Structures are given as structure tokens and as C-alpha cells.
Amino acid sequence: QKMVDELKPLSGSAYDRTFYHHVVQHHQQATQMIDQHLPMLKDAKVKAMAARMKRDQAREIEEFQRKASATP
């Protein structure tokens, strides 16, 4: 809800930058959660899926940070 509220009054590049910022925060929280729980996972398939998700999230964080930096 916080993201929706912050985005409502914005438009154009301010909207984009704020959106990128929120996505990065969300993904960072997800990777922290995976780091916290991955060592305790026992199911090899779930563990592999979590590791894959962390890799994907890290890549997306970098992509969104680049976009945010490039947005005027």
C-alpha cells in the first residue's frame, strides 16, 4: 500500500524512479529472506528453487538500479 500511495501523485520519470526504488527494496527484502532460510531448507528441489530465485532477484536489482540511474 505504501508503494501505491507514493506513486499516486507522481507521473513521468518521477513515477518511474520511485517505482524502480520500490522494486529494488522489495527484491532486497526477498533475497534477505532467502539468505535467512536457505540454510535450513531440507528439500533439495525447494533449496534449488530458492537459490535460483535469489540469483534472478539479484539480477533484477542490478537492472532496476541501472534504469533508475538512467532516468532523468
Secondary structure as UniProt FT lines:
FT   HELIX           2..7
FT   TURN            8..9
FT   HELIX           12..37
FT   HELIX           38..40
FT   HELIX           44..70
//
